[in-house]
């Protein structure tokens, strides 16, 4: 009697159920990790929340939509980072669900699940799953845009134009890479017969109008801020260095695809040379245009985003790894043919699980082990809640007013800005970046200036003392990290600037 794995039977009979199991499993992992280990926000998330709290149409961080949504999620969770972490995982779940729907229309439901499983191994390694920002929010928007673009171009569905226009406008409000991504879609449409047929109607004019209305406020800000235009091209004498940097970025994309490549190799005939009656996942023949659509958008964002980043000195692939490799899993499924044999199912299950869980284990190891072997600080070990509460309560006790502004060390000031009263952030070393809070306004409202204390007296750094003359340092306050290891306690020097306004 022949027995088939329960996983294979579920993929064949209930592919959507399999999708929800794996998607929620990955989301649960990335929600448990910060709840158990994080005492402070990862990366630049605290600064992003401080900017989002101001609801500016535009800042030097880029288009505003991601920062607005982060602030809304933070407030909805009672000023707790859990709301932002949930929002981040919702973005990934939506993106995978949309990818499943797109793959289903091209390769059928059963192989669509395989495409999502492969893509999860890529995003687990390469995407900033907890640092919510433009790169995370752009992920589901780009997936939605590709789905509705295929419905317009490949399936001739005119009713998808409206959704496409909304998503394009929101993408322009999310990431500077949106213009290049939309250009790639337009070029593909013009290069294909069905795409040109779709553009013969006037629907695209209405879509362009919707996009313009959505993006117009940010475009006006770009013009007023005099930042509209392309960055300067690199000089010829450094061009070879930029090309080397392009190779490094491409290599980083290959590293992000390590889990996907491992699964493909383990399932290939090169490794499984013994005859085996492997279960088969079948699909109907794919539309040739659909294959071209998948291959183009599996390669164009990765190659174009890495090249633009290298030429103009951006430290990451333009648009982010998640966008660059969104279609990689579906492309591999298409290249595998109409019949996909699942060989050595136990090995494949273990390899997939390891690829998805390994990044979370790496985060845990970094948080717990790194402080004992390196002198670098783990940002997520800093007790953000205790810092914000301490300075907010002390200011209110001294002045009988809630804390309304904070300045000094950018990292520490951003953490204080997450406090209960949500004070405004002043980046005093670069005040043009925070136009909502000037030095005059800071002195009028009063606030707290913070820095990393280098002595027991809490003497402020020379630069801060010059920008805030006359401040009287208080006794430094020591805070314990989650794991101090070989690092000393975090000692924060601080001073209060008393308000002058009645």
matplotlib code that plots the C-alpha trace (Angstrom):
import matplotlib.pyplot as plt

x = [0.0, 1.3, 1.3, 1.5, 2.6, -0.1, 1.7, 1.4, -2.3, -3.0, -1.2, -3.3, -6.7, -6.5, -3.7, -5.2, -5.2, -1.5, -0.8, -2.6, -0.7, 2.7, 2.0, 0.6, 3.5, 6.1, 4.2, 3.9, 7.7, 8.4, 5.9, 7.2, 10.8, 10.4, 7.9, 10.3, 13.6, 13.2, 13.3, 13.8, 12.9, 15.2, 17.1, 15.9, 12.3, 12.3, 13.3, 10.7, 8.0, 9.3, 9.0, 5.6, 4.2, 4.5, 2.4, 4.6, 3.8, 7.5, 10.8, 14.3, 13.4, 11.3, 7.5, 5.4, 2.8, 4.8, 5.7, 2.1, 0.9, 3.6, 2.4, -1.2, -0.3, 1.8, -1.0, -3.6, -1.6, -1.5, 1.9, 3.4, 5.7, 3.6, 1.2, 4.0, 5.3, 1.7, 1.5, 4.8, 3.6, 0.3, 2.2, 4.0, 0.8, -1.0, 2.0, 2.1, -1.7, -1.6, 1.4, -0.6, -3.5, -1.2, 0.6, -2.8, -3.9, -0.6, 0.3, -2.7, -3.4, -1.2, 2.0, 1.1, 1.6, 5.1, 5.9, 4.9, 6.9, 10.0, 9.5, 9.1, 12.7, 13.9, 12.1, 13.0, 16.7, 16.6, 13.6, 13.6, 10.6, 10.4, 11.8, 8.6, 9.1, 8.9, 10.7, 8.1, 5.0, 6.1, 6.2, 2.4, 1.7, 4.1, 2.5, -1.0, 0.3, 1.7, -1.5, -3.7, -1.2, -1.4, -5.2, -5.2, -2.4, -2.8, -6.5, -8.0, -9.9, -10.8, -12.2, -8.7, -7.6, -9.0, -7.3, -4.1, -4.3, -4.9, -2.0, 0.4, -0.5, 0.1, 3.4, 4.5, 3.7, 5.7, 9.1, 11.2, 11.7, 8.0, 8.8, 11.2, 8.8, 5.9, 8.2, 9.1, 5.4, 4.7, 7.6, 6.4, 2.9, 4.1, 6.4, 3.6, 0.6, -1.9, -0.4, -0.8, -4.4, -5.1, -3.7, -6.0, -8.9, -9.1, -9.0, -5.4, -6.1, -8.5, -5.9, -3.3, -5.6, -6.1, -2.4, -1.7, -4.3, -2.8, 0.8, 0.3, 0.8, 4.2, 5.2, 4.4, 6.6, 9.4, 9.2, 9.1, 12.0, 14.0, 14.9, 13.1, 15.5, 18.1, 21.2, 24.5, 26.1, 29.4, 32.6, 34.4, 37.4, 35.1, 32.9, 34.8, 34.3, 30.5, 30.5, 32.2, 29.6, 27.0, 28.6, 28.4, 24.7, 24.0, 25.9, 23.8, 20.7, 22.1, 22.8, 19.2, 18.2, 20.3, 17.3, 15.5, 18.6, 19.1, 15.6, 16.0, 19.2, 17.9, 14.9, 16.9, 17.8, 21.5, 21.2, 18.4, 20.1, 18.3, 15.0, 12.1, 8.4, 8.1, 4.7, 4.0, 2.4, 0.8, -0.3, -1.9, 0.3, 1.2, 0.5, 3.7, 2.9, 2.5, 5.9, 7.5, 5.7, 7.1, 10.6, 10.8, 9.7, 11.8, 14.9, 14.2, 13.7, 16.7, 19.1, 17.8, 17.5, 21.0, 22.5, 20.9, 21.9, 25.5, 25.7, 24.3, 25.8, 22.7, 23.6, 20.9, 19.1, 16.6, 13.1, 14.4, 15.2, 11.6, 10.5, 13.6, 13.0, 9.2, 8.8, 11.8, 9.8, 7.2, 10.0, 11.6, 8.2, 7.7, 11.2, 10.6, 8.0, 4.4, 5.3, 7.1, 8.4, 8.7, 11.7, 12.8, 9.9, 11.4, 14.6, 12.7, 10.5, 13.5, 15.3, 12.4, 11.8, 15.4, 15.5, 12.4, 13.5, 17.2, 16.9, 14.9, 17.5, 20.2, 18.4, 18.1, 21.8, 22.8, 20.8, 22.0, 25.5, 27.0, 27.3, 29.7, 32.0, 31.9, 32.0, 29.2, 25.7, 22.6, 20.0, 17.1, 18.5, 18.2, 15.2, 13.2, 10.1, 12.1, 14.1, 11.0, 9.1, 12.1, 12.7, 9.0, 8.2, 11.2, 10.4, 6.8, 7.8, 10.1, 7.9, 4.4, 4.0, 4.2, 7.4, 6.9, 10.4, 13.6, 17.0, 20.7, 22.0, 19.8, 19.4, 18.6, 16.4, 14.3, 13.8, 12.7, 10.3, 8.5, 7.5, 3.9, 3.6, 5.2, 7.5, 8.6, 12.1, 14.7, 17.8, 19.9, 23.0, 20.9, 17.8, 16.7, 15.7, 13.1, 11.4, 8.5, 10.8, 13.3, 15.7, 13.4, 10.4, 12.4, 13.4, 9.8, 8.2, 11.1, 12.4, 15.1, 18.5, 20.2, 23.6, 25.8, 27.6, 31.3, 32.0, 30.2, 29.4, 27.4, 29.4, 27.7, 29.7, 31.2, 28.9, 25.7, 27.0, 27.5, 24.1, 22.4, 24.4, 23.7, 22.2, 22.9, 23.6, 21.8, 23.3, 23.6, 21.0, 22.1, 19.9, 20.4, 20.2, 18.5, 22.0, 24.9, 27.6, 31.0, 29.5, 29.1, 25.6, 24.1, 24.6, 22.6, 23.6, 20.7, 19.6, 16.3, 15.6, 12.7, 9.9, 9.6, 6.1, 3.3]
y = [0.0, 3.4, 6.2, 9.9, 12.5, 14.5, 17.7, 16.7, 15.8, 19.1, 20.9, 19.0, 19.2, 22.4, 24.7, 27.8, 26.2, 25.3, 28.9, 30.2, 27.7, 28.7, 32.5, 32.6, 30.4, 32.8, 35.9, 34.2, 33.7, 37.3, 38.5, 36.3, 37.3, 41.1, 40.4, 38.1, 39.9, 43.4, 46.2, 48.9, 49.3, 47.9, 49.9, 53.5, 52.7, 55.1, 58.0, 56.9, 57.1, 60.5, 61.7, 60.1, 61.7, 65.1, 64.0, 66.0, 65.7, 65.0, 64.7, 63.8, 60.2, 60.1, 59.8, 59.9, 57.1, 54.4, 56.9, 57.9, 54.3, 53.5, 56.3, 55.2, 51.6, 52.8, 54.9, 52.2, 49.8, 52.3, 53.7, 50.2, 48.9, 45.8, 47.7, 48.4, 44.8, 43.6, 46.1, 44.9, 41.2, 42.2, 43.7, 40.4, 38.3, 40.5, 40.4, 36.6, 36.3, 38.5, 36.6, 33.4, 34.9, 36.0, 32.6, 30.8, 32.6, 31.5, 28.1, 27.0, 26.7, 23.8, 25.1, 28.6, 27.3, 26.1, 29.5, 31.2, 28.6, 29.4, 33.1, 32.9, 31.5, 34.6, 37.3, 35.5, 36.2, 39.4, 41.6, 43.8, 42.0, 44.0, 47.4, 48.8, 51.5, 52.2, 48.9, 46.9, 48.8, 48.8, 45.0, 44.4, 47.4, 46.1, 42.7, 44.2, 46.3, 43.3, 41.3, 44.0, 44.9, 41.2, 41.3, 44.4, 43.3, 39.5, 39.0, 42.1, 43.0, 46.7, 46.8, 46.3, 49.7, 51.5, 49.3, 49.6, 53.4, 53.5, 51.1, 53.1, 56.3, 54.8, 53.3, 56.8, 57.9, 55.1, 54.7, 56.7, 53.5, 53.7, 55.8, 53.2, 50.3, 52.0, 52.8, 49.1, 48.1, 50.7, 49.5, 45.9, 46.9, 48.8, 46.0, 43.4, 43.2, 42.5, 45.4, 47.8, 46.6, 47.4, 50.9, 51.6, 52.3, 55.6, 53.7, 54.5, 58.2, 58.0, 55.9, 58.5, 61.1, 59.1, 58.6, 62.3, 63.3, 60.9, 61.9, 65.6, 66.8, 65.0, 66.2, 69.8, 69.3, 68.0, 71.1, 73.4, 71.6, 71.9, 68.2, 67.1, 65.6, 62.9, 62.7, 63.6, 60.9, 59.4, 60.6, 58.4, 57.8, 56.1, 54.3, 51.1, 51.2, 51.7, 48.7, 46.6, 47.8, 46.6, 43.1, 43.2, 44.1, 41.3, 38.9, 40.1, 39.2, 35.7, 35.3, 36.2, 33.5, 30.8, 29.0, 28.9, 27.6, 25.0, 23.7, 23.5, 21.6, 19.2, 18.4, 18.1, 14.9, 15.7, 15.0, 12.3, 9.9, 6.8, 5.9, 7.1, 7.2, 10.9, 12.6, 15.1, 18.5, 19.2, 22.4, 23.3, 24.8, 28.4, 31.3, 32.3, 36.0, 35.1, 33.4, 36.5, 38.7, 36.6, 36.4, 40.1, 41.2, 38.6, 40.1, 43.8, 45.0, 43.0, 44.1, 47.6, 48.3, 47.1, 49.0, 52.3, 51.8, 51.2, 54.1, 56.7, 55.4, 53.9, 51.4, 48.9, 47.7, 50.4, 49.3, 46.7, 43.0, 42.0, 43.8, 42.8, 39.1, 39.0, 37.0, 34.7, 31.8, 31.9, 32.1, 29.0, 27.2, 28.1, 27.0, 23.6, 22.7, 21.5, 18.5, 19.2, 16.1, 16.5, 14.2, 13.4, 15.2, 14.9, 16.6, 19.3, 20.0, 20.3, 22.5, 24.8, 25.1, 25.8, 28.5, 30.2, 29.9, 30.5, 34.3, 34.4, 32.2, 34.6, 37.5, 35.7, 34.7, 38.3, 39.7, 37.2, 36.3, 39.4, 41.6, 38.9, 38.8, 42.2, 45.8, 46.9, 47.6, 45.8, 48.5, 46.3, 45.7, 49.4, 49.8, 52.3, 52.4, 53.0, 55.8, 57.6, 57.2, 58.4, 61.7, 62.4, 62.0, 64.1, 66.9, 67.0, 66.9, 69.8, 72.0, 70.8, 70.3, 67.2, 66.9, 68.4, 68.4, 66.4, 66.9, 65.8, 62.4, 61.4, 57.7, 58.5, 61.5, 59.3, 56.8, 59.6, 60.8, 57.4, 58.3, 58.7, 62.4, 61.8, 64.8, 66.4, 65.5, 68.1, 66.9, 69.8, 68.8, 69.1, 71.2, 71.5, 67.8, 68.6, 71.8, 71.3, 72.1, 75.1, 76.1, 79.1, 76.8, 74.3, 77.1, 78.3, 75.0, 73.6, 70.1, 67.6, 67.3, 63.9, 62.5, 59.5, 60.3, 59.8, 60.7, 60.7, 64.4, 64.0, 66.7, 67.3, 66.9, 70.1, 70.3, 70.0, 72.5, 75.0, 74.5, 74.7, 77.3, 77.6, 74.1, 72.6, 68.8, 66.6, 63.5, 60.8, 58.1, 54.5, 52.0, 48.2, 46.6, 43.3, 41.7, 43.9, 41.3, 43.0, 46.4, 48.9, 50.1, 52.6, 56.0, 58.9, 62.5, 64.9, 68.5, 70.3, 73.4, 75.1, 76.5, 80.3, 80.5, 81.0]
z = [0.0, -0.9, 1.7, 0.9, 3.3, 5.1, 3.9, 0.3, 0.7, 2.3, -0.5, -3.0, -1.2, 0.9, -0.5, 1.1, 4.5, 4.1, 3.2, 6.4, 8.6, 7.4, 7.1, 10.7, 11.9, 10.6, 11.9, 15.4, 15.5, 14.7, 17.3, 20.1, 19.5, 20.3, 23.1, 24.9, 24.1, 23.0, 25.5, 22.9, 19.2, 16.5, 14.0, 13.4, 14.4, 17.3, 15.0, 12.5, 15.2, 16.3, 12.7, 12.2, 15.3, 13.5, 10.4, 8.0, 4.3, 3.7, 5.5, 4.7, 5.6, 2.4, 1.7, 4.8, 4.6, 6.5, 9.3, 9.7, 9.9, 12.4, 14.7, 14.4, 15.3, 18.2, 19.6, 19.0, 21.1, 24.0, 23.2, 23.0, 20.3, 20.0, 17.8, 15.3, 15.4, 14.6, 11.7, 10.3, 10.4, 8.8, 5.9, 5.4, 5.7, 3.1, 0.8, 0.9, 0.5, -2.6, -4.0, -3.5, -5.4, -8.2, -8.4, -8.3, -11.5, -13.2, -11.9, -10.0, -6.3, -5.5, -7.0, -5.7, -2.2, -3.2, -4.6, -1.3, 0.8, -1.3, -1.0, 2.8, 3.0, 1.1, 3.1, 6.4, 5.6, 3.7, 4.9, 8.0, 9.5, 12.7, 11.7, 10.2, 7.7, 3.9, 3.0, 4.9, 3.8, 0.2, 0.2, 0.2, -2.0, -4.7, -4.5, -4.9, -7.8, -9.6, -9.1, -10.5, -13.3, -14.4, -14.2, -16.5, -18.9, -19.0, -18.2, -19.7, -16.6, -16.8, -13.3, -11.9, -13.1, -10.1, -7.5, -9.5, -9.4, -5.6, -5.0, -7.3, -5.5, -2.1, -3.3, -4.3, -0.8, 0.7, -1.1, -3.5, -5.5, -6.6, -9.7, -11.0, -10.3, -12.0, -15.0, -15.2, -15.3, -18.0, -20.1, -19.9, -20.9, -23.9, -24.9, -25.1, -27.4, -24.7, -22.7, -25.6, -26.0, -22.4, -22.8, -25.8, -23.5, -21.5, -18.2, -17.8, -18.0, -15.0, -13.2, -13.8, -12.4, -9.2, -8.9, -9.3, -6.7, -4.1, -4.7, -5.3, -1.7, -1.5, -4.9, -3.8, -0.8, -3.0, -5.1, -2.1, -0.4, -3.7, -3.6, -6.7, -9.3, -9.7, -7.5, -9.2, -11.3, -10.0, -11.4, -13.9, -11.6, -9.0, -11.4, -11.1, -7.3, -7.8, -10.1, -7.4, -5.0, -7.4, -7.3, -3.5, -3.5, -6.0, -3.7, -0.7, -2.7, -3.4, 0.3, 1.0, -1.4, 0.3, 1.8, -1.6, -3.3, -0.6, -1.1, -4.9, -4.6, -2.0, -4.3, -7.5, -9.3, -8.8, -5.1, -5.3, -7.6, -6.3, -7.9, -5.8, -6.2, -5.2, -5.0, -7.8, -7.7, -11.1, -12.7, -16.0, -18.8, -18.0, -20.2, -22.1, -21.3, -17.6, -17.7, -19.2, -16.6, -13.7, -15.1, -15.9, -12.4, -10.7, -12.4, -13.0, -9.4, -8.2, -11.0, -11.4, -7.6, -6.9, -9.9, -8.9, -5.3, -6.3, -8.7, -6.3, -3.0, -1.4, 1.3, 0.4, -2.7, -3.8, -2.9, -0.4, -0.6, -0.2, -3.3, -5.3, -4.6, -4.3, -7.5, -7.0, -5.6, -8.3, -11.0, -9.6, -9.6, -13.3, -14.2, -12.5, -15.1, -15.1, -12.8, -9.6, -7.7, -4.0, -3.1, 0.4, 2.1, 5.6, 4.5, 2.7, 5.7, 8.0, 5.6, 5.1, 8.8, 9.4, 6.8, 8.3, 12.0, 11.6, 11.4, 14.6, 16.3, 15.0, 16.6, 19.9, 19.8, 19.0, 21.9, 24.5, 23.3, 21.6, 24.8, 26.2, 23.3, 21.6, 22.8, 20.5, 22.0, 21.0, 20.4, 21.3, 24.8, 25.8, 28.1, 26.1, 28.3, 31.5, 29.8, 28.5, 31.8, 33.9, 32.0, 31.5, 35.2, 36.3, 34.0, 35.0, 38.7, 38.3, 36.1, 36.8, 33.0, 30.7, 28.8, 25.3, 23.7, 23.9, 22.3, 22.6, 21.6, 18.6, 19.6, 23.3, 22.4, 20.0, 22.8, 25.2, 22.5, 22.9, 26.4, 27.7, 26.7, 23.2, 23.3, 20.1, 18.9, 18.1, 16.3, 17.5, 15.5, 12.3, 13.2, 9.5, 9.7, 12.4, 11.2, 13.7, 16.6, 16.5, 19.3, 20.1, 20.4, 22.5, 24.9, 25.0, 25.8, 27.8, 27.5, 28.4, 26.8, 27.1, 26.3, 27.1, 30.3, 30.3, 33.9, 37.2, 37.1, 33.9, 32.0, 28.7, 25.4, 24.1, 21.1, 23.2, 25.7, 22.9, 21.5, 24.9, 26.8, 30.5, 31.0, 34.5, 34.3, 36.7, 38.3, 35.5, 35.6, 35.1, 33.2, 33.0, 29.5, 29.0, 28.9, 29.9, 29.4, 29.3, 28.8, 31.6, 32.6, 30.3, 32.0, 30.6, 31.4, 31.3, 31.9, 32.1, 30.1, 32.0, 29.9, 29.5, 28.1, 30.6]

ax = plt.figure().add_subplot(projection="3d")
ax.plot(x, y, z, "-o")
ax.set_aspect("equal")
plt.show()
